[in-house]
Amino acid sequence: MGWRLEAGHPASRSDHKPYAVLDVETDGLRGPLLYWTATCECAGGTVTTGRTAAALWRHVFSNSSRDRANRDHVWWGHALGEYDGLYLFESMKAEAARRELTAHPVMQGLRMIGWRITKGHHRIDLRDSYALLPVSLRALTAQLAPELPKLDIGLSRGVTFDPDDAVHRAYAERDVTALLAVLVRFRAIMSERFGGTLPSWSAASTALRAWQQTLPPDVSYRPGHPAADALARAGYYGGMVHPGSVAEHRDVATVDVNSMYPSVMRDGVPAGWSMPAREYVPGRPGFYHVTVDVPADLPFTFIPYRDPTGALAWPTGTFDTVISSMELDAARERGIAVTVHRGVTWARLDHPFGDYVGQVEAMRAEGGALAIVGKLLGNGLYGKFGTKPTHEEWCVSADHPGPGWWPASPDPDDTGADGLWHRGGVPIHAPYLLPHWAAWITAGARLRLLSIAEAIGAADVVYTDTDSVTASRALIDAAAAAGRLSVGPAFGQVKVEATWYSYRVVAPKVYRGVTTDGRRVRKAKGIPAGLRPAAFGGAIVGWQSPNAAIQVLRGADMTTARTRSLSKMRNSLAWRVTAGGVVRPVHLEVDNPT
């Protein structure tokens, strides 16, 4: 494939190996290991158990020995990267120190999603099934292995796992047999529906493979000019979170766009050769560095602004930013003055996702196992195109791995990082680096949300978040009755996600309410669910928070004590509370916009 993104191989060589699954039970969150279970896709399919991390390590590598018929497996664990795999670190480091192996963690940003371990001439993959299927095991088994429902022994209610209790051991054994069944079923669905595609390391990389199988053989795409990519990356923002009021509201509803991002992907993405532009070029998709003047009384702001610290806002006033040509057109239509400084345009809009999204939508409609697979594939693709062009690499090895590698710690007394090497800023050479696609799709999703808010009544919206809008039930019903809102099950239509007896926004990503069926809801990003009632009551809450696996590998403790209070709108740099609890965006006046 080289630098062209085209219909390619649906699997790598290692993906064809049979599966094996492991799981650990611990004394509390990241406490001492109490028990482990493992099973494999092999003759007999028995479950092996043990009580020490060293025994688990030996079992994994005995099953990879070339003296065994079942030697070659891809090993999976649900949260293996950030949890189960941590208990293998000491054995891994010990063998690396004896020059018996070299290990490379596989990272997804700052999160570890597995390992590639080379021992002699043999490589074994340890993969995190949560990176592939980012749903709880309980939800996965309900759809993909209903004959093996997850058991409950009360761990979430404070029960400690007891390896001497037969009921507890049965719980642990069920987890590995059920996860293996889930993975095998998922693999079969992927292969059958997408031309032999096999699961990769993550949902995004698997979705990319599946999409490529839907491309015609004469269609291909390639990364753009570095300057065009840089401008597109500057215009790549996340979802729009827009609080409208912090007052208490009664009789409101939340509507949600069905599969927002897949539905937007159907509208096309920029393609063809990119060209620099000194002024706005009508009719050609692109991205522009602009100065905007957003009226202070605009009911619903939508032009993004990223401040020097990286914080995202949707201000009024005068400021510099980078936006898509779609957003530029929408801004001028709503009375926003836009001055273009420079830009990049592409030759045309292509529609490479039609067949793929059609298959995903059909799978969602069929329900059951196909529905959950379709959902994961639909949401997992677009972000892959926005992957950062460089990444960091890590290695566990007794010997210097090669040029560019440095000890993970410059402190010779830091024995926790012995044998760990690091190199940063490593370029990613991959044909899927298409940031103008990721930026275009997310811009389209924000404009879709804007259109829904305006259909309901922009000034009366209580809250929006990425793909949902909360407002008065009466206004939503009126918009639907008038045909301004398309309500239904199809991709891109809206559905009523919740109806609320009472609802109040506290800050972006923080709200509470009581649904009309009596369910009490408290949402607060970054605070564990069990601590939210106390946090909403005004308390400062504390908990033991897991440290990132890569930090544990470098010698950090398993957990760190953290405290936090509920976010408040008065502390926001992006929003201001005005009379009656109405929330307005911050107003900017840049002295010398360029």
Backbone torsions as a table, in degrees:
resi	resn	phi	psi	omega
1	MET	NA	-31.4	179.9
2	GLY	58.2	-131.2	-177.6
3	TRP	-95.1	9.5	177.2
4	ARG	-99.7	136.2	174.7
5	LEU	-95.1	111.4	-173.0
6	GLU	-149.8	179.0	175.3
7	ALA	-60.5	118.7	-173.1
8	GLY	-132.5	-161.9	-177.9
9	HIS	-68.7	130.1	-176.4
10	PRO	-80.3	0.5	-179.0
11	ALA	-164.2	155.3	171.5
12	SER	-93.9	172.2	-176.6
13	ARG	-61.4	-41.5	-177.1
14	SER	-68.5	-22.9	-178.6
15	ASP	-68.3	-17.1	-179.2
16	HIS	-83.2	-6.7	-179.6
17	LYS	-69.0	152.8	174.4
18	PRO	-66.6	163.0	-175.0
19	TYR	-97.1	148.9	167.9
20	ALA	-134.8	153.7	-174.1
21	VAL	-133.6	140.7	174.9
22	LEU	-131.3	158.8	177.9
23	ASP	-154.9	145.6	177.7
24	VAL	-120.6	149.0	172.7
25	GLU	-114.9	134.3	-173.6
26	THR	-128.1	165.4	177.4
27	ASP	-86.2	85.7	-175.9
28	GLY	81.3	-179.8	-177.4
29	LEU	-63.2	112.9	179.2
30	ARG	57.5	28.2	175.0
31	GLY	-81.2	-172.7	-178.9
32	PRO	-58.2	143.4	178.2
33	LEU	-68.6	131.3	179.7
34	LEU	-106.5	-32.0	-169.9
35	TYR	-166.0	145.7	172.7
36	TRP	-135.6	154.0	177.3
37	THR	-132.6	150.5	178.0
38	ALA	-151.6	145.8	175.3
39	THR	-148.8	169.3	-175.3
40	CYS	-146.6	164.1	176.2
41	GLU	-86.3	77.9	-174.3
42	CYS	-150.9	175.1	-177.4
43	ALA	-57.9	129.5	179.8
44	GLY	91.0	-41.7	177.6
45	GLY	56.4	35.9	-177.5
46	THR	-75.1	161.2	176.3
47	VAL	-101.2	126.4	175.9
48	THR	-100.0	142.7	-177.4
49	THR	-131.0	164.0	177.1
50	GLY	-169.8	178.7	-173.8
51	ARG	-129.4	5.0	178.1
52	THR	-132.3	150.6	178.5
53	ALA	-65.5	-35.8	179.3
54	ALA	-62.6	-38.6	179.0
55	ALA	-67.7	-37.2	176.7
56	LEU	-63.9	-43.8	178.5
57	TRP	-58.8	-46.4	179.7
58	ARG	-61.5	-38.5	-180.0
59	HIS	-65.6	-43.9	179.3
60	VAL	-58.5	-43.5	-176.4
61	PHE	-85.3	-18.7	171.3
62	SER	-69.6	-35.1	178.2
63	ASN	-74.7	-9.4	176.5
64	SER	-105.9	3.3	179.2
65	SER	-67.4	143.3	-179.9
66	ARG	-74.8	-2.9	175.8
67	ASP	-88.8	-1.9	-175.8
68	ARG	-112.0	141.7	179.3
69	ALA	-63.8	-31.7	-178.8
70	ASN	-100.7	35.8	-170.2
71	ARG	-66.8	-38.1	-171.7
72	ASP	-98.8	112.4	177.7
73	HIS	-136.9	152.9	159.8
74	VAL	-91.9	121.3	-178.6
75	TRP	-92.4	135.5	-179.5
76	TRP	-126.0	152.3	169.8
77	GLY	-151.9	142.2	-178.4
78	HIS	-82.1	104.5	-170.1
79	ALA	83.1	29.0	179.2
80	LEU	-61.3	-40.0	-175.0
81	GLY	-64.0	-45.5	-174.3
82	GLU	-104.3	2.5	179.5
83	TYR	-139.4	-77.9	-172.5
84	ASP	-56.3	-41.5	-176.7
85	GLY	-64.2	-22.4	-179.3
86	LEU	-60.6	-29.4	-176.5
87	TYR	-78.4	-4.9	176.1
88	LEU	-98.4	-5.7	-173.2
89	PHE	-58.3	-45.8	-174.3
90	GLU	-64.4	-43.8	177.8
91	SER	-64.5	-39.6	179.3
92	MET	-61.8	-48.0	-179.5
93	LYS	-63.6	-38.6	-179.0
94	ALA	-64.0	-43.5	180.0
95	GLU	-70.7	-34.9	176.8
96	ALA	-63.8	-40.3	179.5
97	ALA	-62.8	-29.7	177.7
98	ARG	-87.8	8.1	179.7
99	ARG	61.4	32.5	178.9
100	GLU	-94.8	-13.9	178.9
101	LEU	-158.3	164.9	170.1
102	THR	-130.1	135.1	-175.1
103	ALA	-127.4	135.2	177.8
104	HIS	-120.8	114.6	173.7
105	PRO	-67.7	143.3	175.6
106	VAL	-98.9	122.3	-173.4
107	MET	-111.1	147.0	170.4
108	GLN	-123.0	91.9	-169.5
109	GLY	68.2	-122.3	178.4
110	LEU	-95.1	1.3	-175.2
111	ARG	-102.8	132.8	178.2
112	MET	-82.5	130.3	-179.4
113	ILE	-120.1	13.7	176.0
114	GLY	150.8	-169.8	-177.3
115	TRP	-140.7	144.9	163.8
116	ARG	-110.8	115.5	-175.5
117	ILE	-116.4	126.0	179.0
118	THR	-109.1	123.3	-178.9
119	LYS	-130.4	107.5	-171.9
120	GLY	67.2	-125.8	177.5
121	HIS	-101.3	14.3	-174.6
122	HIS	-114.7	137.3	175.8
123	ARG	-116.3	136.7	176.9
124	ILE	-124.5	138.5	177.5
125	ASP	-101.8	131.2	169.3
126	LEU	-112.2	115.2	-172.2
127	ARG	-118.9	149.0	179.1
128	ASP	-93.3	111.3	-178.2
129	SER	-69.1	-18.9	176.5
130	TYR	-70.6	-30.1	174.4
131	ALA	-67.8	-31.6	178.3
132	LEU	-80.5	-43.6	-177.0
133	LEU	-127.8	81.4	-173.0
134	PRO	-75.5	62.4	-179.9
135	VAL	-139.7	152.7	179.0
136	SER	-61.3	151.6	179.1
137	LEU	-61.3	-34.7	178.4
138	ARG	-60.4	-45.6	179.7
139	ALA	-67.8	-38.2	179.9
140	LEU	-64.5	-45.8	-178.8
141	THR	-66.0	-33.6	179.6
142	ALA	-60.6	-31.1	-177.2
143	GLN	-101.8	-40.7	-172.5
144	LEU	-100.4	-17.1	177.8
145	ALA	-147.7	62.5	-175.9
146	PRO	-63.5	-18.9	178.0
147	GLU	-74.8	-9.3	-178.6
148	LEU	-129.7	64.2	-177.9
149	PRO	-63.6	147.7	178.7
150	LYS	-66.7	137.4	179.9
151	LEU	-86.5	169.3	-178.3
152	ASP	-136.4	119.2	176.8
153	ILE	-115.0	10.2	174.4
154	GLY	90.5	17.9	-179.2
155	LEU	-59.5	-38.7	-179.5
156	SER	-69.6	-14.3	179.9
157	ARG	-103.0	13.0	175.1
158	GLY	100.6	1.1	178.0
159	VAL	-70.7	137.5	176.0
160	THR	-95.0	134.6	179.8
161	PHE	-60.6	134.3	179.8
162	ASP	-119.4	107.0	-177.5
163	PRO	-66.4	-12.1	177.4
164	ASP	-90.7	-4.1	-179.8
165	ASP	-94.6	121.2	-176.9
166	ALA	-61.5	-34.7	178.9
167	VAL	-65.9	-39.9	178.8
168	HIS	-67.7	-40.6	178.1
169	ARG	-64.2	-38.1	177.8
170	ALA	-64.4	-36.7	176.3
171	TYR	-59.9	-47.7	-178.6
172	ALA	-65.2	-41.1	179.6
173	GLU	-66.6	-36.3	177.9
174	ARG	-62.8	-38.3	-178.3
175	ASP	-58.9	-44.4	-177.3
176	VAL	-75.6	-37.9	178.9
177	THR	-67.8	-37.0	178.9
178	ALA	-69.7	-42.4	179.2
179	LEU	-63.7	-40.2	176.7
180	LEU	-60.6	-43.4	178.9
181	ALA	-63.1	-39.8	178.1
182	VAL	-60.8	-48.1	-176.5
183	LEU	-66.0	-40.5	179.3
184	VAL	-65.6	-41.1	177.8
185	ARG	-66.0	-42.7	178.1
186	PHE	-60.5	-44.1	178.9
187	ARG	-60.1	-41.9	-179.7
188	ALA	-65.0	-42.2	179.4
189	ILE	-63.4	-45.7	-179.5
190	MET	-60.7	-45.6	-178.3
191	SER	-64.3	-42.0	-177.3
192	GLU	-70.3	-40.7	-172.3
193	ARG	-87.1	-24.8	-173.3
194	PHE	-130.9	53.6	167.2
195	GLY	57.1	42.6	177.8
196	GLY	85.6	8.6	178.4
197	THR	-60.7	133.3	176.0
198	LEU	-114.4	151.8	-178.8
199	PRO	-58.6	140.1	174.8
200	SER	-101.5	-150.7	-175.7
201	TRP	-80.8	-25.6	-173.7
202	SER	-142.9	168.3	176.4
203	ALA	-62.1	-40.3	-177.3
204	ALA	-67.0	-46.5	-178.8
205	SER	-69.1	-31.6	176.0
206	THR	-69.6	-42.5	177.0
207	ALA	-62.1	-38.2	178.1
208	LEU	-61.0	-45.7	177.5
209	ARG	-59.4	-45.1	-177.7
210	ALA	-63.4	-44.7	179.3
211	TRP	-60.8	-41.8	-178.3
212	GLN	-60.3	-29.3	179.0
213	GLN	-71.8	-13.6	178.7
214	THR	-93.2	-4.7	-179.0
215	LEU	-78.3	139.7	172.8
216	PRO	-62.6	152.7	-175.9
217	PRO	-65.6	-20.5	-178.6
218	ASP	-97.8	11.7	-178.6
219	VAL	-113.2	133.4	176.1
220	SER	-151.4	159.7	179.0
221	TYR	-136.1	154.7	-180.0
222	ARG	-139.2	155.0	177.8
223	PRO	-56.8	152.9	-175.5
224	GLY	-89.5	-172.9	176.8
225	HIS	-65.2	142.6	-178.2
226	PRO	-54.1	-37.7	-180.0
227	ALA	-67.9	-38.4	177.7
228	ALA	-66.5	-41.9	178.4
229	ASP	-62.8	-40.2	-178.5
230	ALA	-63.4	-41.8	179.5
231	LEU	-68.0	-40.3	178.4
232	ALA	-63.3	-39.4	178.3
233	ARG	-64.6	-36.4	177.1
234	ALA	-64.9	-25.1	178.5
235	GLY	-99.0	16.7	-179.8
236	TYR	-100.1	107.5	-178.4
237	TYR	-120.0	166.8	178.6
238	GLY	-85.1	-163.6	179.8
239	GLY	-69.9	159.3	-176.6
240	MET	-93.3	117.1	174.4
241	VAL	-107.6	120.1	-168.3
242	HIS	-137.1	93.1	175.7
243	PRO	-74.1	135.8	179.5
244	GLY	-106.5	-22.5	-176.8
245	SER	-161.6	144.0	174.0
246	VAL	-107.9	8.3	177.3
247	ALA	-75.6	160.7	173.9
248	GLU	-73.2	132.2	-179.8
249	HIS	-122.2	144.0	177.1
250	ARG	-116.4	150.7	175.1
251	ASP	55.9	56.9	175.8
252	VAL	-116.9	168.2	180.0
253	ALA	-140.3	155.6	175.1
254	THR	-113.2	123.4	174.5
255	VAL	-106.8	144.2	-173.3
256	ASP	-126.6	137.6	177.6
257	VAL	-79.9	125.7	178.0
258	ASN	-65.1	118.9	176.1
259	SER	47.0	62.3	-175.3
260	MET	-51.4	-55.7	-172.8
261	TYR	-68.6	-44.6	174.9
262	PRO	-58.3	-38.0	-179.1
263	SER	-67.3	-35.7	177.0
264	VAL	-70.6	-35.5	179.4
265	MET	-59.4	-29.7	178.4
266	ARG	-62.9	-23.4	-176.2
267	ASP	-76.4	-7.1	175.7
268	GLY	104.7	164.3	179.4
269	VAL	-139.0	155.2	178.7
270	PRO	-62.1	140.7	-178.0
271	ALA	-149.1	170.3	-178.3
272	GLY	86.4	-169.5	-178.4
273	TRP	-71.0	143.4	175.5
274	SER	-95.4	148.0	-178.8
275	MET	-136.4	138.1	174.9
276	PRO	-69.4	152.8	-179.2
277	ALA	-137.2	139.6	176.9
278	ARG	-96.1	-12.7	179.1
279	GLU	-148.7	170.1	-178.9
280	TYR	-63.0	133.0	179.7
281	VAL	-111.9	103.4	-179.4
282	PRO	-61.6	143.6	173.0
283	GLY	83.6	-3.1	179.0
284	ARG	-120.6	130.7	179.6
285	PRO	-69.0	143.3	-179.7
286	GLY	-173.2	-173.1	177.3
287	PHE	-131.5	143.7	-174.1
288	TYR	-135.0	140.8	167.2
289	HIS	-86.5	122.5	-170.7
290	VAL	-137.8	162.9	162.7
291	THR	-111.6	129.2	-179.7
292	VAL	-116.4	152.7	173.2
293	ASP	-124.9	97.7	-175.2
294	VAL	-91.0	121.2	-179.4
295	PRO	-56.9	140.4	-178.0
296	ALA	-64.1	-23.6	-177.7
297	ASP	-100.2	13.0	177.5
298	LEU	-61.5	125.8	-173.0
299	PRO	-61.6	-35.6	-174.6
300	PHE	-142.0	108.3	-177.7
301	THR	-83.5	148.4	-175.8
302	PHE	-147.0	-0.4	178.1
303	ILE	-83.6	121.6	-174.9
304	PRO	-78.5	150.1	176.0
305	TYR	-141.8	128.1	177.8
306	ARG	-111.0	119.4	-177.0
307	ASP	-78.3	173.6	-176.3
308	PRO	-58.5	-21.8	177.9
309	THR	-86.0	-6.5	-178.1
310	GLY	96.9	-4.1	179.4
311	ALA	-69.4	142.4	-175.6
312	LEU	-104.4	135.8	178.7
313	ALA	-141.6	169.7	179.9
314	TRP	-130.0	68.5	-165.3
315	PRO	-80.7	171.2	160.8
316	THR	-101.3	173.4	179.1
317	GLY	97.0	-161.2	-174.0
318	THR	-111.1	126.5	-179.4
319	PHE	-161.8	161.0	175.5
320	ASP	-91.0	145.3	176.7
321	THR	-162.5	176.7	173.8
322	VAL	-121.3	126.2	-177.5
323	ILE	-136.1	163.4	176.0
324	SER	-78.7	163.3	177.2
325	SER	-64.6	-28.9	175.9
326	MET	-62.5	-45.7	-179.6
327	GLU	-68.5	-35.0	177.7
328	LEU	-61.9	-46.7	178.3
329	ASP	-61.3	-45.0	-179.1
330	ALA	-63.6	-36.0	179.6
331	ALA	-64.3	-48.8	-178.1
332	ARG	-65.1	-34.5	177.7
333	GLU	-63.7	-23.1	-177.0
334	ARG	-107.1	20.0	173.8
335	GLY	81.2	16.7	177.4
336	ILE	-89.4	126.7	177.0
337	ALA	-77.5	132.0	-177.6
338	VAL	-128.7	124.8	174.0
339	THR	-110.8	120.8	-178.0
340	VAL	-88.9	131.1	176.4
341	HIS	-100.6	-44.6	176.8
342	ARG	-163.8	167.9	-179.9
343	GLY	-166.1	178.8	173.8
344	VAL	-135.5	132.9	177.2
345	THR	-121.8	158.2	176.4
346	TRP	-114.7	160.4	-170.6
347	ALA	-65.8	-31.5	-170.8
348	ARG	-164.6	172.9	167.5
349	LEU	-100.4	127.9	171.9
350	ASP	-106.7	162.7	-179.3
351	HIS	-126.7	70.9	-175.0
352	PRO	-82.7	-3.8	-173.5
353	PHE	-105.1	1.9	-174.8
354	GLY	-58.2	-52.1	-178.6
355	ASP	-64.4	-41.5	-178.5
356	TYR	-63.1	-50.1	-179.6
357	VAL	-64.4	-35.1	176.6
358	GLY	-61.0	-42.8	178.0
359	GLN	-66.0	-42.0	179.4
360	VAL	-62.8	-42.6	179.9
361	GLU	-65.0	-39.2	178.0
362	ALA	-63.7	-39.3	178.1
363	MET	-65.0	-41.2	178.2
364	ARG	-61.8	-38.6	-178.0
365	ALA	-69.6	-30.0	-179.1
366	GLU	-70.9	-24.7	175.4
367	GLY	80.3	-177.7	177.7
368	GLY	62.6	-138.7	-177.5
369	ALA	-61.0	-37.9	-179.0
370	LEU	-65.3	-32.8	-178.1
371	ALA	-65.3	-44.9	-177.6
372	ILE	-70.7	-35.8	176.2
373	VAL	-65.6	-44.1	178.3
374	GLY	-60.1	-39.9	179.5
375	LYS	-63.3	-45.3	-179.3
376	LEU	-64.6	-39.6	180.0
377	LEU	-70.4	-36.3	-179.1
378	GLY	-67.1	-39.5	-176.7
379	ASN	-86.8	-13.0	-170.3
380	GLY	-91.3	-9.9	-167.2
381	LEU	-88.2	-49.7	-165.2
382	TYR	-60.2	-35.9	-177.9
383	GLY	-65.4	-23.9	179.7
384	LYS	-60.7	-33.7	-178.6
385	PHE	-70.8	-20.5	179.7
386	GLY	-95.4	12.9	179.2
387	THR	-53.5	138.1	177.7
388	LYS	-61.5	145.8	-174.3
389	PRO	-75.9	-10.7	175.7
390	THR	-131.3	159.6	178.0
391	HIS	-147.4	173.8	177.4
392	GLU	-104.1	147.4	177.6
393	GLU	-124.1	148.8	-179.6
394	TRP	-131.1	154.0	-179.7
395	CYS	-150.7	138.2	171.9
396	VAL	-105.1	113.8	-175.0
397	SER	-158.8	144.6	176.3
398	ALA	-72.5	-26.9	-176.2
399	ASP	-110.0	155.5	178.0
400	HIS	-59.7	122.2	-174.1
401	PRO	-68.7	-22.8	-179.4
402	GLY	146.4	-170.9	-177.0
403	PRO	-59.6	140.0	176.3
404	GLY	88.0	-10.3	-179.2
405	TRP	-90.1	139.3	179.8
406	TRP	-131.5	152.8	174.6
407	PRO	-56.5	140.4	-176.1
408	ALA	-63.5	-24.9	177.0
409	SER	-128.5	129.8	177.6
410	PRO	-76.1	-7.3	-177.7
411	ASP	-87.2	114.7	-178.5
412	PRO	-65.2	-19.3	178.5
413	ASP	-86.8	-3.5	-179.7
414	ASP	-83.0	79.2	-175.7
415	THR	-69.9	-18.1	178.7
416	GLY	-63.6	-24.0	-178.5
417	ALA	-102.9	11.1	178.6
418	ASP	-56.7	133.5	177.4
419	GLY	79.7	1.6	179.6
420	LEU	-103.8	128.9	-177.2
421	TRP	-120.1	155.3	-175.8
422	HIS	-143.7	144.9	166.7
423	ARG	-143.1	136.0	-175.3
424	GLY	-113.4	167.0	178.2
425	GLY	64.7	30.9	-178.8
426	VAL	-78.9	121.9	-178.8
427	PRO	-64.4	141.8	173.2
428	ILE	-97.3	118.4	178.3
429	HIS	-102.1	93.7	-175.5
430	ALA	-146.1	140.8	-177.8
431	PRO	-72.5	-12.2	-179.2
432	TYR	-84.1	1.3	177.8
433	LEU	-75.1	87.1	-177.1
434	LEU	-128.4	71.2	-173.7
435	PRO	-62.8	-25.3	178.3
436	HIS	-67.7	-25.5	175.1
437	TRP	-72.1	-48.2	-178.8
438	ALA	-61.9	-42.6	-178.9
439	ALA	-67.6	-37.9	-180.0
440	TRP	-66.6	-42.6	-178.3
441	ILE	-66.3	-44.0	-179.4
442	THR	-68.9	-34.8	175.2
443	ALA	-63.4	-41.1	177.8
444	GLY	-62.5	-37.4	178.3
445	ALA	-66.3	-39.2	178.9
446	ARG	-66.8	-39.4	178.4
447	LEU	-68.9	-32.2	175.0
448	ARG	-63.5	-42.1	178.2
449	LEU	-64.8	-39.0	176.8
450	LEU	-59.9	-43.5	-178.4
451	SER	-64.4	-34.8	178.1
452	ILE	-69.6	-43.8	178.3
453	ALA	-59.8	-41.9	-179.9
454	GLU	-70.2	-34.0	177.8
455	ALA	-64.3	-34.5	179.6
456	ILE	-80.9	-37.1	-174.6
457	GLY	129.3	94.4	-169.2
458	ALA	-55.4	-39.9	-176.8
459	ALA	-69.9	-16.3	-175.6
460	ASP	-105.0	4.1	179.0
461	VAL	-71.5	132.6	-179.3
462	VAL	-85.2	-38.1	-175.5
463	TYR	-165.5	141.7	169.3
464	THR	-130.3	150.0	178.4
465	ASP	-152.6	98.7	170.7
466	THR	66.2	-63.8	-177.9
467	ASP	-137.1	16.6	-178.2
468	SER	-136.8	153.5	178.4
469	VAL	-132.8	133.3	176.3
470	THR	-113.8	129.1	-177.7
471	ALA	-159.4	179.0	178.0
472	SER	-55.4	135.0	177.5
473	ARG	-60.3	-37.6	-179.0
474	ALA	-63.4	-41.5	179.4
475	LEU	-68.1	-38.1	178.2
476	ILE	-65.7	-45.2	178.7
477	ASP	-61.5	-40.1	-180.0
478	ALA	-66.2	-39.9	179.0
479	ALA	-65.4	-38.3	178.3
480	ALA	-69.1	-42.1	-179.5
481	ALA	-64.4	-33.2	-179.1
482	ALA	-83.8	-3.4	179.3
483	GLY	83.7	7.5	178.6
484	ARG	-78.6	-23.8	174.8
485	LEU	-114.0	130.6	176.1
486	SER	-95.5	108.9	-176.3
487	VAL	-101.8	130.3	179.7
488	GLY	167.4	-177.2	-174.6
489	PRO	-89.4	-10.2	-174.7
490	ALA	-70.3	156.5	175.7
491	PHE	-58.2	133.6	179.5
492	GLY	91.9	-20.9	173.2
493	GLN	-79.3	169.0	-179.9
494	VAL	-109.1	154.8	174.1
495	LYS	-133.1	156.3	176.2
496	VAL	-80.8	115.3	-177.3
497	GLU	-86.0	-35.2	-179.5
498	ALA	-158.8	147.7	169.9
499	THR	-117.8	139.6	-168.7
500	TRP	-119.5	131.3	168.7
501	TYR	-71.9	-43.9	175.4
502	SER	-141.6	151.3	-174.7
503	TYR	-157.1	134.6	177.6
504	ARG	-145.9	130.8	175.0
505	VAL	-89.6	134.3	177.4
506	VAL	-101.9	-39.7	-179.6
507	ALA	-165.7	169.9	174.2
508	PRO	-54.5	130.5	-178.6
509	LYS	68.6	13.9	179.0
510	VAL	-133.9	115.9	177.6
511	TYR	-156.1	164.2	177.0
512	ARG	-142.3	160.3	177.9
513	GLY	-178.0	173.9	175.2
514	VAL	-124.7	122.9	-179.5
515	THR	-75.3	164.9	-177.7
516	THR	-67.6	-15.2	174.2
517	ASP	-95.5	12.0	172.7
518	GLY	89.4	6.8	-179.3
519	ARG	-82.1	128.3	178.9
520	ARG	-90.7	127.6	-175.4
521	VAL	-120.3	132.3	172.5
522	ARG	-133.2	121.0	178.5
523	LYS	-119.5	130.0	178.0
524	ALA	-152.6	101.7	-176.8
525	LYS	-58.9	131.5	176.4
526	GLY	93.0	-6.6	178.6
527	ILE	-114.4	127.0	179.5
528	PRO	-55.1	144.5	-174.3
529	ALA	-56.1	-40.2	-177.8
530	GLY	-66.5	-19.1	-178.8
531	LEU	-99.1	-5.2	-175.1
532	ARG	-66.2	-39.4	177.9
533	PRO	-55.7	-42.5	178.8
534	ALA	-67.4	-39.5	179.9
535	ALA	-64.5	-42.1	178.0
536	PHE	-67.9	-21.4	176.1
537	GLY	-82.0	-1.1	176.3
538	GLY	102.7	0.4	-176.7
539	ALA	-80.7	153.6	166.6
540	ILE	-86.8	120.0	-174.6
541	VAL	-102.6	151.6	179.9
542	GLY	-134.0	151.2	178.9
543	TRP	-161.0	164.9	174.8
544	GLN	-87.8	112.8	-175.6
545	SER	-99.7	131.7	179.6
546	PRO	-62.5	133.7	171.1
547	ASN	-78.2	153.4	178.6
548	ALA	-59.2	143.6	-176.6
549	ALA	-57.8	-37.0	-178.6
550	ILE	-66.3	-31.2	176.8
551	GLN	-72.4	-37.2	175.3
552	VAL	-62.9	-41.3	177.7
553	LEU	-60.4	-32.0	179.2
554	ARG	-81.7	-2.1	175.6
555	GLY	114.8	-0.6	179.3
556	ALA	-70.5	160.4	174.9
557	ASP	-66.1	162.2	179.2
558	MET	-62.6	-37.5	-177.7
559	THR	-135.5	162.0	175.1
560	THR	-132.0	137.0	177.6
561	ALA	-70.1	129.9	179.5
562	ARG	-129.8	150.4	174.0
563	THR	-130.3	151.6	-179.4
564	ARG	-161.3	147.4	171.2
565	SER	-113.0	168.8	-177.8
566	LEU	-67.0	136.8	175.0
567	SER	-64.1	145.4	179.4
568	LYS	-125.2	147.5	-179.4
569	MET	-62.4	-30.5	-177.9
570	ARG	-66.7	-17.7	178.8
571	ASN	-93.1	-1.2	-176.2
572	SER	-76.6	138.7	173.6
573	LEU	-85.1	-13.9	-173.1
574	ALA	-103.5	-17.1	-172.3
575	TRP	-133.9	152.7	177.9
576	ARG	-131.7	136.7	177.4
577	VAL	-90.7	128.9	-179.3
578	THR	-113.6	-168.3	-176.0
579	ALA	-56.5	140.4	177.8
580	GLY	72.8	13.4	-179.9
581	GLY	80.4	4.8	178.7
582	VAL	-68.2	134.2	-179.4
583	VAL	-101.7	130.2	177.8
584	ARG	-123.4	149.9	178.7
585	PRO	-70.0	157.1	175.9
586	VAL	-61.9	146.9	-179.8
587	HIS	-104.7	124.8	-177.6
588	LEU	-109.7	144.3	171.7
589	GLU	-135.8	97.2	180.0
590	VAL	-81.0	126.6	-174.6
591	ASP	-64.2	-45.7	-175.8
592	ASN	-132.7	70.9	177.8
593	PRO	-63.2	146.2	-178.8
594	THR	-118.6	NA	NA
